[in-house]
Amino acid sequence: MPRFTYRQYSLAGFAFCASGLAFALFLQHAQGLEPCPMCIFQRIAMLISGLFFLAGAIHAPKHGGRWLWSGLAALAAVGGAIIAGRHVWLQGLPPDQVPACGPTLDYLLGLMPVMEVVQLVLKGDGNCAKIDAAFLGISLPGWTFLAFVVLTLLALVAPKFAKRESIFA
């Protein structure tokens, strides 16, 4: 079985994140699916994870530095998985238990401090409970949750299984 370098693992993680964000932007701008506040937070987590993967690819550290970049990418991916999991949970609620729809994220950010907005958005509302699209019976937040799981696993596998590079190479 061929072994990959840490840089290759990191570039794969970055490419995965960039593809996910590109697909989200395609759905928004080409297909007209407006993202709810939780979707935006998932995009932010995907962006942060991708930036940590990119930093790991550029730096291509040896030994402990690999765990630093991969750990940060994994933390961002776990955060995204938590948000996506909460989103899937909201979508699975019976209609009578779905929270009422709230104001837009832009409006909230203009009205409240950022941390209060984050807490309010993570509670979710009716906008987040609506299923706009699904593929193979899984909603978009469900696929995003699976993507974050894959990113977390990739981040944790990369430092352990990356090919050891010679210091003289």
N, C-alpha and C positions, 0 to 999 in steps of 0.2 A: 504494500500500500504506500503510495507516495506521501511524503510528509511535506507540509507547506511551511513557509517561513512565517514569523510573527507578522511581518509587514503584509503578506498575502492574506492572512486571516483578517487583519485590521481593514485592509482595502475591501475585502468581501463584506465585512460588517458595514462599512461606510456606503458601499454600493447598494446594499440591501436597504439601508435607511434612506438614501437618496431616491431609490426607486419607489419606496413607499410614499415619500413626500410628493414625488412627481405624480404618482397615481392619485393622491388626495387632491392635488391642484387640478388635475385633469377632471376629476369628478365635480369639483367645484366650478371651474370655469368653462369646461366644454359640455358637461352634462347638467349643469344648473343645480347641483345638490349643495345647498348652503350648509356649512358646518355649524353644529351646535357648540356651545361653550366647552363641553367635555371633549368634543372632537378637536377643538383648537388646542386644548391642554395635551391631548395625545400627540398632536403634531409637534408641540414644543418638546415633549419627551423624546420623540423620534429624532428631532433635530439635535438635541443635546447629546443623545447617544451616538448619533452619526459624527458629531464633532469630536467626541472622545475617541471613536474608532479612527477618524482621520488623523488626529494628533498622534495616536499610537503608530499609525502607518508612516507618518512623516518622521517621527522620532526614532522608530524602530529600536527600542531599548533592549538591553540584555537583562536577563534575570529579573530582579525585583521591579524594575521599571515597567516590565510587561504587566505585572499584576496591578500596578497603579492605574495605567490607562484602561486595562480591561475591567478592573473593579469599578472605575468611574462610569464606563460604558454600561456595565451590568446594572449599576445602581439606577442610572437613568432609564434603562429598559424595564427594570422591576417597577419603578415609579409609573411608567407608562402602562405596564400590565395591570397595575392596581387600578388606575383610572379607567382603562378599557374594561376590566372586569366589573367595576362598579357600573359602567355604562351598559354592559350586557345584562347585569342584574336589573337595572331600571327598565330595560326593554322587556324583561320577562315578567314584570309586575302585572297583576290584573288591572284593567283600566280604572277601576274605582280606587286603587291605591297609588296611582301615579301622581306625583306632586304637580301642582299647578304650573303652567308655563310662566316663565319669568321674563324680565327685560333682557335686552341684548347685552353682550359682553362689553361693547363700547360704552353703552350707557352706564353700566355698573362701574367701569373703571373711571369714568368721569365723576361719579358720585361718591364712591367709597374708597378707602385705602386698599391697596393691592391684596394684603393678606385676608381681609374680609371678603373680597371678591373671590379669592381662591377657595375659601371655606364654603361660600355660597354656591359656587359652581360645582364643587365636588359633591354637594348634596344632590344635585341634579334637579331637573324640572321636566315638564311635559315635552319640551322641545327635544330633550335628550332621550325620552322614552319612545319617541316615534321611530319606527323602522322605515327608512327611506329606500333602502336597497339591500338585497341579500344575494348571495351566490352559494349554490349547493345547500340551501337551507340555513346558511350561517350569515348573520347580519354583518355589516361593515365593522362595527366595534368588535365582533367576535373574531373576524379575520385579523383585526389589529391586535387583539389580545394574543392570538397565535403567533403573529409576527414578533411581538415583544418577547414571548417565550423563546422563540428561535434566537433572537438577538442576545438574550441573557445567556443561553447555552453556548452560543458562539463566543461571547466575551469570556466565559469561564473556561472554555476548552482551549482557547487560543494560547494562553501562556503555558499551559500544561503540555500540550501536544505539538507546539511549534518546533520546527527543526532547529536544533542547536547550531548556531552559526559560529564559525571559527573567529576568534578575535583578530586573526591575521587576514581575513578575507576582504 
